[in-house]
Amino acid sequence: PGPTTPPPGPTTPPPHGDDCMAVYKVASSWNGGFQGEVMIMNHSSRTYGGWTANWTWPNGQRITQIWGGTASTNGASVTVTNAPYNGTIAPEGTTTFGFLASTNGTNTLPTVTCTGR
């Protein structure tokens, strides 16, 4: 005799957007400023032709210099787009951009999101 209940059918995993992940860290800091780095990770099955990272400064920080990307700001909101040489990221690949920033007092880490294009 066969089983009385059919085996479960395949399930569809929940959507993950475009599976772009950003990791922000403070590489070094000093009185009134710091150096930050953001790693962009492609956890999708497609190659990115470019990427964008976004965050909002929680404590009035301000970028004074950037490399590996182009920053635009609107108040506390920051948008960084890839440089011409690091926009292409293969599946499971990474790239990093860095910056110098000023800070007054507490340097709370922002939450960074990213989108692959």
C-alpha positions as CSV (number, residue, x, y, z in Angstrom):
1,P,0.0,0.0,0.0
2,G,1.1,3.6,-0.7
3,P,1.3,6.5,1.7
4,T,-2.0,8.0,2.7
5,T,-0.8,11.6,2.5
6,P,1.0,13.1,-0.5
7,P,4.5,14.5,0.0
8,P,4.6,18.3,0.4
9,G,4.9,20.2,-2.8
10,P,7.8,22.5,-3.6
11,T,7.7,25.9,-1.8
12,T,8.6,29.2,-3.2
13,P,11.2,31.1,-1.1
14,P,10.1,34.6,0.0
15,P,11.3,37.4,-2.3
16,H,14.6,39.0,-1.3
17,G,14.4,42.1,-3.4
18,D,17.5,42.1,-5.5
19,D,19.6,40.4,-2.8
20,C,21.9,43.4,-2.4
21,M,23.5,43.6,1.0
22,A,25.5,46.5,2.5
23,V,27.8,46.3,5.5
24,Y,29.0,49.6,7.0
25,K,31.9,49.9,9.4
26,V,34.1,52.6,10.9
27,A,37.7,51.9,9.9
28,S,39.2,54.6,12.1
29,S,38.1,57.7,14.1
30,W,39.5,60.8,15.6
31,N,38.1,63.9,17.4
32,G,35.6,65.4,15.0
33,G,35.9,62.8,12.2
34,F,36.2,59.3,11.0
35,Q,36.9,57.0,8.1
36,G,34.0,54.8,7.0
37,E,33.8,51.8,4.6
38,V,30.8,50.2,3.0
39,M,31.0,46.7,1.4
40,I,28.4,46.0,-1.2
41,M,27.6,42.3,-1.7
42,N,25.7,40.7,-4.6
43,H,23.8,37.7,-3.2
44,S,21.6,37.4,-6.4
45,S,22.1,35.1,-9.4
46,R,22.6,37.9,-11.8
47,T,25.5,40.3,-12.4
48,Y,25.0,43.9,-11.3
49,G,25.8,46.5,-13.9
50,G,25.8,49.1,-11.1
51,W,24.6,49.7,-7.6
52,T,23.3,52.4,-5.2
53,A,23.7,52.6,-1.4
54,N,21.4,54.7,0.8
55,W,21.4,55.8,4.4
56,T,20.4,58.6,6.7
57,W,22.9,60.0,9.2
58,P,21.5,59.7,12.7
59,N,23.7,62.3,14.4
60,G,24.6,65.1,11.9
61,Q,27.6,63.3,10.3
62,R,28.7,64.7,6.9
63,I,30.9,63.1,4.1
64,T,33.9,65.3,3.3
65,Q,35.7,63.0,0.8
66,I,34.7,59.7,-0.9
67,W,36.4,57.1,-3.1
68,G,34.9,54.2,-5.0
69,G,31.6,55.9,-5.5
70,T,29.8,59.3,-6.0
71,A,27.9,60.7,-3.1
72,S,24.9,63.0,-3.2
73,T,23.2,64.3,0.0
74,N,19.9,65.9,0.9
75,G,20.1,67.0,4.5
76,A,20.9,63.8,6.5
77,S,20.1,61.5,3.6
78,V,23.0,60.1,1.6
79,T,22.9,58.3,-1.7
80,V,26.1,56.7,-3.1
81,T,26.3,55.3,-6.7
82,N,29.1,53.2,-8.0
83,A,32.3,54.6,-9.6
84,P,32.9,53.7,-13.3
85,Y,35.3,50.9,-12.3
86,N,33.4,49.1,-9.6
87,G,29.8,49.0,-10.8
88,T,29.9,45.4,-12.1
89,I,29.6,42.8,-9.4
90,A,29.3,39.1,-10.2
91,P,26.9,36.9,-8.3
92,E,28.3,36.4,-4.7
93,G,30.9,39.1,-5.5
94,T,31.7,42.3,-3.5
95,T,33.0,45.8,-3.9
96,T,33.9,48.4,-1.3
97,F,33.8,52.2,-1.2
98,G,35.2,54.4,1.5
99,F,34.9,58.0,2.8
100,L,36.0,60.5,5.3
101,A,33.3,62.3,7.3
102,S,33.0,64.8,10.1
103,T,31.0,64.2,13.2
104,N,30.0,66.2,16.3
105,G,29.8,64.0,19.3
106,T,28.2,60.6,19.0
107,N,28.9,58.7,15.8
108,T,26.0,56.3,15.7
109,L,26.1,53.8,12.8
110,P,23.5,54.3,10.2
111,T,21.5,51.4,8.6
112,V,22.7,51.1,4.9
113,T,20.5,49.6,2.2
114,C,21.6,48.9,-1.4
115,T,20.1,48.1,-4.7
116,G,21.8,46.4,-7.6
117,R,21.0,47.5,-11.2
